[in-house]
Amino acid sequence: MLQDLREAVCEANRELPAGGLVTLTWGNVSGFDADASLLVIKPSGVPYGKLTPASMVVVDLDGGVVEGDLRPSSDTPTHARLYRFFAGRCPGRIAGITHTHSASATAFAQARTPVPCLGTTHADHFHGPVPLARPLTADEVDDGYEAATGEAIVERFADLDPVATPAVLLAGHAPFTWGATPAASVENAVALEAVAAVALATLRLRPDAPPLERHVLDKHHDRKHGAGAYYGQPASPSPS
Ligand SMILES: O=C(CO)[C@@H](O)[C@H](O)COP(=O)(O)O
């Protein structure tokens, strides 16, 4: 199981530059093994082209390295805090987290404004605006920046469903996305960057562009993610 997860996390990290989501090493992907209660994450600062499954780092939910010769991503405490939150809020639903500094989503994070849901492209992926988590206090920055980042995100989702809205912007920093697998969390990061870019273009054309009507938003999200979803192909029945 952990070897499969190392391979999936390595592949997902290598998708970041391919998806135009990162500059240099400004991003990281992790995966979570709920049975072992361990996460696998990329090593810090290693160029994506040099990543291998063997170079991935296995970490417990307190951030302690369990397996691996390299230092884990500097954002590991944020990933660990989020997995602890997801395990309690939506057990078994989220096992991949991506953090990037993709340009349009980061522009909204730096502008300290959520990504508004202005159209169906957005609603297909995110069931409402992509929310903004508060900035960190000076004490938080001094006492443990990355863990505090996780706390700020958890606070923001006190009344939001992380499965329906698998993304957040940390004010002054950049986006985090998540999904059922590491690959799904990267797909949500790609979708976030695309809808943020379209939102920026829309607001340039019309600064007072109205939010998408609620019934249209619900319809578009439900057709892909709801109980009666009919987008794509039905999951093939597992072999008997
Ligand atoms: O948020 C940041 C920097 O602000 C991080 O995303 C780093 O840019 C990537 O760090 P590593 O995962 O390589 O440690």
The ligand as a Gaussian input file, in Angstrom:
#p B3LYP/6-31G(d) Opt

LIG

0 1
 O        4.552000      27.782000       0.196000
 C        5.729000      27.591000      -0.116000
 C        6.674000      28.725000      -0.125000
 O        5.965000      29.887000       0.283000
 C        6.134000      26.214000      -0.529000
 O        5.162000      25.775000      -1.459000
 C        7.487000      26.049000      -1.165000
 O        7.710000      26.855000      -2.243000
 C        7.610000      24.578000      -1.580000
 O        8.237000      24.026000      -0.570000
 P        8.739000      22.513000      -0.559000
 O        7.505000      21.647000      -0.708000
 O        9.699000      22.296000      -1.726000
 O        9.397000      22.387000       0.792000

